[in-house]
């Protein structure tokens, strides 16, 4: 099944990252970073199916060599907190072969990035583990017509209401910084995400594949479905080997819940379509014959009469009639309109409970991640401190030896910064207590969903009874017509 995944990241020097290192790792090459003298050797990395540099017209031809390209970027960026490159990671449709995947990525990159002046370094990865994906490294600066790097931003004078420059006390003029290109604007991410969905769907259709991807969230698509959580590399590998993980179990539970939610929504839709249909007046050929459809009568009275007539039969139909009668009486439903209102209320109840379940599941995932990342942060904190205290020429060996721990630490640090803000308190015990409360809330909501399903089943039994009554009423009408004809 084709899946949609597109993640945008910034490779920044302030986070200890290097554009040269990122390119070497993704392409599986050896590249020396002239900025700090470190040689990055990733020639032993496997699963790389294609690499390529795509350049705009005003780029120097020597940028076709990724070492030259990214060292040029490292040189032009002087600041210790410079943003060096933008990375876009995309999941490739498994339904396409490698050749088509390459063409797909090339077209997407040329149309959306190279065309507007970015240099693009692409690498396709596929370890035959069901997760083919591509890394796209993009330059952040525009190129001038003379093929030199342009400025990311420029200063512009701020004018007063008369169009005059505003002068400051130190005889300078008030200015503001504006970007020279629109690549960092917020709506760009949405454009790039949609563009990937559009072009991926085009390739799927051209190759006679029915699957489609959608860049929008379930909520934006109008789908009341609980999103599964991200497994992560470790859990993914274990699941593929048949080893159950906690996160895998959560996703299995969510998939089961979604199946139930879809089933209930479908059955309620059928009920509403049915009840709307029988609310319409039925045409009777002979105007002198008054319709005897039970929809015109008190439902409880009709069912009560039917129960009396079938009292001696003691069959399955009798049981349905009695159960439907009791349900309608309990809810004080005596007409088709009241029954319609009851089913509409059921739909609304299902919608509200589903939304609450989704929100609770989301909070559980956020709280679980917060706990997991906090524990990873504390576990690998000492390793990271040891790494930062080493001299530059010794850091690479240490990094290669402790790559996994350092990546996990930096990932945890980033996650905590994004979700805790300025707060540095890791209240793990408190979060675990809140997580337990959320899990209890989830269980309660799930029980409410099961109650909704039970009410749907009861409404379906009433539907069956009324349909039988309608059929019986039509038969009686036909008999009267025949008598009149005679």
C-alpha positions in Angstrom: 0.0 0.0 0.0 1.4 3.4 -1.0 2.0 5.6 2.0 2.6 9.4 2.3 5.6 10.6 4.3 7.5 13.9 3.7 9.7 15.4 6.4 11.5 18.7 6.2 14.5 19.5 8.3 17.2 22.1 8.5 20.9 21.1 8.8 22.4 23.7 11.1 25.9 24.3 12.3 24.5 25.3 15.7 23.3 21.7 16.2 26.8 20.3 15.5 25.7 19.3 11.9 27.6 19.6 8.7 26.3 19.7 5.1 29.4 17.8 4.0 28.8 15.1 6.6 25.1 14.9 5.7 25.9 14.5 2.0 28.6 11.9 2.6 26.3 9.8 4.8 23.3 9.9 2.4 25.4 9.2 -0.7 27.7 6.6 0.9 30.9 8.5 -0.2 34.1 9.8 1.4 34.2 13.6 1.6 36.6 15.9 3.5 35.0 18.9 5.2 37.5 21.8 4.5 35.8 23.9 7.1 36.9 21.7 10.1 39.3 19.2 8.3 37.2 16.2 9.2 37.0 13.4 6.7 33.6 11.7 6.5 33.8 8.1 5.2 30.5 6.3 4.7 31.6 4.0 1.8 30.5 1.0 3.8 26.9 2.1 4.0 24.6 -0.2 2.1 21.1 0.2 0.5 21.9 3.2 -1.7 20.3 2.6 -5.1 20.9 6.0 -6.8 22.6 9.3 -6.2 22.7 12.4 -8.3 23.3 16.2 -8.3 20.7 18.4 -10.0 21.8 22.0 -10.7 20.0 25.2 -11.9 21.3 26.9 -15.0 23.3 29.5 -13.2 25.3 27.0 -11.0 29.0 26.3 -11.7 29.5 23.0 -13.5 32.0 21.9 -10.8 29.1 21.7 -8.3 28.2 18.4 -10.0 30.7 17.0 -7.6 29.0 16.9 -4.2 32.3 17.4 -2.3 32.8 20.7 -4.2 29.2 21.8 -3.8 28.9 21.3 -0.1 32.4 22.6 0.8 31.5 25.7 -1.2 28.4 26.0 1.1 30.5 25.5 4.2 32.9 28.2 3.1 30.3 30.8 2.3 28.5 30.3 5.7 30.7 32.1 8.3 28.5 32.0 11.3 28.7 29.3 14.0 24.9 29.0 13.9 24.5 29.1 10.1 21.8 27.1 8.4 23.7 25.0 5.8 21.1 23.0 4.0 17.5 22.0 3.9 16.7 18.2 3.8 13.5 16.7 2.5 13.0 13.0 3.3 10.2 11.3 1.3 8.8 7.8 1.3 8.8 6.2 -2.2 5.8 4.2 -3.5 6.7 0.5 -3.1 4.5 -0.2 -6.1 6.9 1.5 -8.5 10.2 -0.2 -9.6 13.5 1.6 -8.9 13.7 3.1 -12.4 10.3 4.8 -12.0 11.1 5.9 -8.4 14.2 7.7 -9.8 12.2 9.4 -12.5 9.6 10.4 -9.9 12.1 12.0 -7.6 14.0 13.7 -10.5 10.8 15.3 -11.8 9.7 16.4 -8.3 13.0 18.0 -7.5 13.5 19.7 -10.9 10.0 21.2 -10.9 9.9 22.4 -7.2 13.5 23.2 -6.3 16.0 23.3 -9.2 13.6 25.4 -11.3 13.7 28.2 -8.7 17.4 28.2 -8.2 18.3 25.5 -5.6 21.1 23.0 -6.0 19.8 19.5 -5.2 21.7 16.5 -3.9 19.5 13.4 -4.1 20.0 9.9 -2.7 17.6 7.0 -3.0 17.8 4.3 -0.3 16.3 0.8 -0.3 17.4 -2.0 2.0 14.6 -4.3 0.7 12.9 -3.9 4.1 9.7 -2.4 2.6 10.8 1.2 3.3 12.2 2.7 0.1 12.8 6.4 0.6 14.8 9.4 -0.8 16.9 12.1 0.8 17.0 15.5 -0.9 19.6 18.0 0.3 18.9 21.5 -0.9 21.1 24.7 -0.8 19.7 27.6 1.2 21.3 30.5 -0.8 20.4 31.8 -4.2 23.0 31.9 -7.0 23.9 35.2 -8.7 24.0 35.5 -12.5 27.8 35.3 -12.3 27.5 31.9 -10.6 28.6 33.1 -7.2 26.5 32.7 -4.0 24.0 35.4 -3.4 22.9 36.8 0.0 20.1 35.0 2.0 18.7 38.4 3.1 19.2 42.1 2.6 18.4 45.2 4.6 15.6 47.5 3.6 15.0 51.0 4.9 11.8 51.5 6.9 9.8 54.5 5.7 7.4 56.8 7.5 4.0 57.8 6.4 5.5 60.4 4.1 7.8 57.9 2.4 10.9 59.2 4.1 13.5 57.0 5.8 13.2 56.9 9.6 16.4 58.3 11.2 17.7 56.9 14.5 19.5 58.9 17.2 23.0 57.6 16.1 22.4 59.1 12.6 21.8 55.7 11.1 18.5 54.8 9.5 16.0 52.3 10.7 16.1 49.1 8.6 14.5 45.6 8.5 15.9 42.4 7.2 14.0 40.8 4.3 14.7 37.4 2.7 16.0 37.5 -0.9 14.0 34.4 -1.8 10.7 33.0 -0.5 12.0 29.5 0.3 11.6 29.9 4.0 8.0 31.1 3.9 5.6 29.0 5.9 3.3 28.2 3.0 6.2 26.7 1.0 6.2 23.5 3.1 2.5 23.0 2.3 3.1 23.6 -1.4 6.0 21.1 -1.4 4.0 18.5 0.5 1.0 18.8 -1.9 3.3 18.8 -5.0 4.8 15.4 -3.8 1.4 13.9 -3.4 0.3 15.1 -6.8 3.3 13.9 -8.7 3.4 10.5 -6.8 -0.3 10.0 -7.7 0.4 10.8 -11.3 3.1 8.2 -11.5 0.9 5.6 -9.8 -1.9 6.3 -12.2 0.4 6.2 -15.3 1.6 2.8 -14.1 -2.0 1.4 -13.7 -1.8 1.4 -9.9 -5.0 2.2 -8.0 -3.3 3.3 -4.8 -3.3 7.0 -3.9 -1.5 9.1 -1.4 -2.7 12.3 0.4 -0.6 14.9 2.0 -3.4 16.0 4.3 -4.0 14.7 7.8 -7.0 12.4 8.5 -8.8 15.4 10.0 -8.3 17.6 7.0 -9.5 14.7 4.8 -12.6 14.4 6.8 -11.7 10.9 7.9 -12.6 10.0 11.5 -9.7 7.7 12.0 -7.0 7.5 14.7 -3.5 7.9 13.2 -1.1 5.2 14.0 2.1 6.2 15.8 5.6 6.3 14.3 7.4 3.0 15.1 11.0 4.2 14.8 13.9 2.3 13.3 14.5 -0.1 16.2 10.8 -1.1 16.6 10.4 -1.4 12.8 13.2 -3.8 12.5 12.0 -5.9 15.4 8.5 -6.1 14.0 9.8 -7.2 10.6 11.5 -10.1 12.3 8.3 -11.1 14.0 9.2 -9.7 17.4 6.3 -7.8 19.0 7.1 -4.3 20.4 5.2 -2.0 22.7 4.8 0.6 19.8 3.8 -2.2 17.4 1.1 -3.4 19.9 -0.2 0.1 20.1 -0.5 0.4 16.4 -2.3 -3.0 16.2 -4.8 -1.8 18.8 -5.3 1.5 16.9 -5.9 -0.5 13.6 -8.5 -2.6 15.4 -10.2 0.5 16.8 -10.2 2.1 13.3 -11.8 -1.0 11.8 -14.6 -0.8 14.4 -15.1 3.0 13.9 -15.4 2.5 10.1 -17.8 -0.3 10.6 -20.1 1.7 13.0 -19.9 4.8 10.7 -20.9 2.8 7.7 -23.8 1.1 9.5 -25.2 4.4 10.8 -25.0 5.9 7.3 -27.0 2.9 6.0 -29.6 3.5 8.7 -29.9 7.2 8.0 -30.3 6.6 4.2 -33.0 4.1 4.9 -34.9 6.3 7.4 -34.8 9.2 4.9 -36.1 7.0 2.2 -39.2 5.8 4.0 -40.1 9.3 5.1 -41.2 10.1 1.5 -44.8 9.7 0.6 -45.5 6.5 -1.3 -47.6 7.0 -4.5 -50.8 5.0 -4.5 -52.4 4.2 -7.8 -55.9 4.5 -6.6 -56.5 7.8 -4.7 -59.5 6.3 -3.0 -57.4 3.8 -1.2 -55.8 5.2 2.0 -52.2 4.1 2.5 -51.9 1.5 5.3 -48.1 1.8 5.7 -47.1 1.6 9.3 -45.0 4.8 8.8 -48.3 6.7 9.2 -49.2 5.1 12.4 -48.0 4.8 16.0 -45.0 2.4 15.8 -45.6 1.0 19.3 -49.3 0.2 18.5 -48.3 -1.4 15.2 -45.7 -3.6 16.9 -48.0 -4.4 19.7 -50.6 -5.7 17.3 -48.0 -7.7 15.4 -46.8 -9.3 18.7 -50.4 -10.4 19.5 -50.9 -11.9 16.1 -47.6 -13.9 16.3 -47.9 -14.8 20.0 -48.6 -18.4 19.4 -45.9 -18.9 16.7 -42.9 -18.4 19.1 -40.4 -17.9 16.3 -37.4 -15.7 15.7 -39.5 -12.9 14.2 -41.6 -12.7 17.4 -38.4 -12.3 19.4 -37.4 -9.4 17.1 -40.8 -7.7 17.4 -40.7 -7.9 21.2 -37.1 -6.6 21.4 -37.9 -3.7 19.0 -41.1 -2.9 20.9 -39.2 -2.7 24.2 -36.5 -0.6 22.7 -38.9 2.0 21.2 -41.0 2.1 24.4 -37.9 2.6 26.5 -36.8 5.6 24.3 -40.4 6.8 23.9 -40.2 6.6 20.2 -43.7 6.4 18.6 -43.1 7.7 15.0 -40.7 7.5 12.1 -39.6 11.1 12.6 -38.7 10.3 16.3 -36.8 7.2 15.1 -34.9 9.4 12.6 -34.0 11.8 15.3 -32.8 8.9 17.5 -30.5 7.6 14.7 -29.2 11.1 14.1 -28.4 11.5 17.8 -26.6 8.2 17.6 -24.5 9.5 14.7 -23.6 12.6 16.6 -22.8 10.6 19.7 -20.5 8.3 17.6 -18.8 11.4 16.1 -18.2 13.1 19.4 -16.9 9.9 21.1 -14.6 9.1 18.1 -13.1 12.7 18.3 -12.6 12.3 22.0 -10.9 8.9 21.5 -8.7 10.4 18.8 -7.7 13.3 21.0 -7.0 11.0 24.0 -4.9 8.7 21.8 -2.9 11.7 20.5 -2.3 12.8 24.1 -1.2 9.3 25.1 1.3 9.2 22.2 2.7 12.7 23.1 3.0 11.7 26.7 4.6 8.4 25.9 7.1 10.1 23.6 7.9 12.7 26.2 8.7 9.9 28.7 10.7 7.8 26.2 12.8 10.8 25.0 13.4 12.0 28.6 14.7 8.5 29.5 17.0 8.4 26.4 18.2 12.0 27.2 19.3 10.9 30.7 20.7 7.6 29.5 23.0 9.1 26.8 23.8 12.5 28.4 27.2 11.4 29.7 28.2 10.0 26.3 27.3 13.3 24.7 29.3 15.3 27.3 32.3 13.2 26.7 32.0 13.7 23.0 31.8 17.5 23.3 34.9 17.7 25.5 37.1 15.9 22.9 39.3 17.8 20.5 38.1 18.1 16.9 40.6 15.5 15.6 39.4 12.9 18.1 35.7 13.5 17.8 35.2 11.6 14.6 36.6 8.3 16.0 34.5 8.7 19.1 31.4 9.5 17.0 31.9 6.5 14.8 32.1 4.3 17.9 29.1 5.8 19.6 27.0 6.9 16.6 23.7 5.3 17.8 24.0 6.8 21.3 24.8 10.3 20.1 22.0 10.3 17.5 19.5 9.1 20.1 20.7 11.8 22.5 20.5 14.6 20.0 17.1 13.4 18.8 15.8 13.3 22.4 17.3 16.8 23.1 15.6 18.2 20.1 12.2 16.6 21.0 12.4 17.9 24.6 13.3 21.4 23.4 10.4 21.5 21.0 7.8 20.2 23.5 9.1 21.7 26.8 10.2 25.1 25.6 12.3 26.9 28.2 11.3 24.4 30.9 14.2 22.0 31.7 12.3 20.0 34.2 11.9 16.3 33.4 8.9 15.4 35.4 8.9 11.7 34.4 7.0 10.4 37.5 4.3 13.0 37.0 4.0 12.2 33.3 3.7 8.5 34.0 0.8 9.2 36.4 -0.9 11.4 33.8 -0.3 8.7 31.2 -2.1 6.1 33.4 -5.1 8.5 33.7 -5.2 9.0 30.0 -5.2 5.2 29.4 -8.2 4.9 31.8 -10.0 7.6 29.8 -9.2 5.8 26.6 -10.7 2.6 28.0 -13.8 4.4 29.1 -14.2 6.0 25.6 -13.7 2.7 23.9 -16.4 1.2 26.0 -18.7 4.0 24.9 -17.9 3.1 21.3 -18.9 -0.5 22.0 -22.2 0.8 23.5 -22.8 2.8 20.3 -22.3 -0.3 18.3 -24.8 -2.1 20.5 -27.3 0.7 19.9 -26.7 0.5 16.2 -27.5 -3.2 16.3 -30.8 -2.5 18.1 -31.7 0.2 15.5 -31.0 -2.3 12.8 -33.4 -4.8 14.3 -36.1 -2.1 14.4 -35.3 -1.4 10.7 -35.8 -5.1 9.9 -39.2 -5.1 11.7 -40.4 -2.0 9.9 -39.3 -3.3 6.6 -41.3 -6.5 7.2 -44.3 -4.4 8.3 -44.0 -2.3 5.1 -43.9 -5.4 3.0 -47.0 -6.8 4.7 -48.7 -3.4 4.2 -47.9 -3.4 0.5 -49.4 -6.9 0.2 -52.6 -5.8 1.9 -52.9 -2.8 -0.4 -52.4 -5.1 -3.5 -55.2 -7.3 -2.2 -57.6 -4.3 -1.9 -56.6 -3.1 -5.4 -57.4 -6.6 -6.8 -60.8 -6.6 -5.0 -61.7 -3.2 -6.5 -60.7 -4.4 -10.0 -63.1 -7.3 -9.6 
